Amino acid sequence: MTSFLLRGGRVIDGTGADAFEADVLVRDGLIAEVGRSLSCAGAEVIDADGAFVTPGFIDLHCHYDGQVSWDEKLEPSSSHGVTTVIIGNCGVGFAPARPGDHARLIRLMEGVEDIPGSALAEGIDFQWESFPEFIEAIDRRHRTMDVGLQVPHDALRFYVMGERAEAQNAATPEDIAEMSSLLSAALRAGAVGFSTGRTENHRSADGKATPASEASRAELCGLASAFAKSDHGVLQVVSDFDLDAGRARFDGEFSLLIDMVEAAGGRPLSVSTMQRDADTDQWKRILSGIERGVDRGLPLFAQVAPRGVGLMLGLTATFHPFIGFPSYKALAHLPLAERVARLRLPELRDRLLAESSEPLAGDGSPVPPLADRLLSNLDFVAIRLFRLGEKPNYEPDPMQSLYAEAHGRGVSTLRAIYDALLEDDGESLLYFPIFNYGSMNLDTVKTMLEHPRALWSLSDGGAHVGTVCDAGFSTYALSHWGRDRAQRFPLEHVVHMLTGRNANYLGLADRGRIVVGSRADLNVVDLDRLALEPPRLVNDLPAGGRRFLQGAAGYIATLVNGRLVARNDRLTGETPGRVLRM
């Protein structure tokens, strides 16, 4: 194995300690030495002068569950210094899986995570049934990075309960015992943990609620009890805490998390946490609930995104505000250039702007579940709708919104959106932060990020491929929160939250820190040059599926297990990544 000498950089070791000048010697996949003026005969030198050397980033919340079957690159994450990803989040995934359930699991992933079902059906080979077999099958293909696998509740429920799972029947004691036994077997085989989803926003491609969304306390605690017999594993939950039924349901829902951790023998549990418009203070109650649990000695954490959780809208994207208008639907099948030419005709524009959107739910449109709600209130949307631009800005000023522009121009909100979509020959993208932007800035996000139980996460890498591309959150965290923002964090803290903090949560002692003997998962970053590129649409999914990718500038090198997987912002073709077995 090639040795590398990362020479002359400022080391940020992932512990939160101050940066220091040192060389880092990599040999046989491990960090062999850290110190001044190191040398090693035959080592390939990587010039880190003026740059920072960090551990590889660990992304706790990705959805490459289908992509791991056909893609060794795992873009976009591999373009952003990520060296370990965790999949199987939100309760959705593809193992365990009986042969008769494959289509059902694909429809579920398509609906919940906006990944084309045709791409999943063609790309996944399903060379497994049990979860241990899934681990072996995924490990046979090497990748740019390590992949940790969680057991998804919905797949587990389908496997044991069949059609009763989809009907959301209550699990019997026998069902719970069998699911718990299968989860125990998966943990023994090396699974990272277990995930479940309890939110109305998650629906299958058929519009059905997810199978586990109404699982009982007995079922959740019965499954969690599998961890009491294990020396590792984490639990991941996404929940809206029955928000649609009213705030009064919050305490009862949150108590489920407490019960799960106790049933799991005190294994760590994290819950997705964000600011929702329907209840702008819910995030505070989540953090307060976590604090109360911690006071009782329970390892509760909040997964927090470092920016707004939002959609990209455009004529090339899955969704835009005119997708349900009759005059647009009549030409939606045309190539982009022809569509744009038609839409620029004044008579078509005036006719379309006089129309209203037709409902999209149930018409087969591959759009987010919130689409009809957004389309029915476009003035509200426009207040928070911005041009993304060539230099993407994820904390835009409210006066840059299309609502403000419309008022300034003296035109309707719809007209301002219409004109913006036609810019750049129809290639322009608009940014709509659904969550985390209620204050029209990221001040609330900063408060969540600095909470002592926060885990910087929720990139959703691999998901929502036609509307979202947040897998570059590590690049954004470094550049925005560690360099550009007036109210920023120390760079050492940012790196710690992307590396050592997440390693500690997972129970990983072999990565996330630059210390002698650790895995050589490393980044060399030119912070002055670090930047996100504009998202671009590519047709590289199986069955001709499209997705957004977003690259970055400023990564001099990324090493995984001591091998160079990226250099000067380009992948090298090296694939040292394996399945992360706990």
Secondary structure, 3 states (H helix, E strand, C coil): CCCEEEEEEEECCCCCCCCEEEEEEEECCEEEEEECCCCCCCCEEEECCCCEEEECEEECCECCCCHHHCCCCCCCHHHHCEEEEEECHHHCCCCCCCHHHHHHHHHHHHHHHCCCHHHHHHHCCCCCCCHHHHHHHHHCCCECCEEEEEEEHHHHHHHHHCHHHHCCCCCCHHHHHHHHHHHHHHHHHCCCEEEEEECCCCECCCCCECCCCCCCHHHHHHHHHHHHHCCCCEEEEEECCCHHHCHHHHHHHHHHHHHHHHHCCCCCEEEEECCECCECCHHHHHHHHHHHHHHCCCCEEEEECCCCEEEEECCCCCCCCCCCCHHHHCCCCCCHHHHHHHHCCHHHHHHHHCCCCCCCCCCCCCCCCCHHHHHCCHHHHHHCCEECCCCCCCCCCHHHCHHHHHHHHCCCHHHHHHHHHCHHHHCCCEEEEEECCCCCCCHHHHHHHCCCCEEECCCCECCCCCCCCCCCHHHHHHHHHHHHCCCCCCHHHHHHHHCHHHHHHHCCCCCCCCCCCCECCEEEECCCCCEECCCEEECCCHHHCCEEECCEECEEEEEECCEEEEECCEECCCCCECEECC
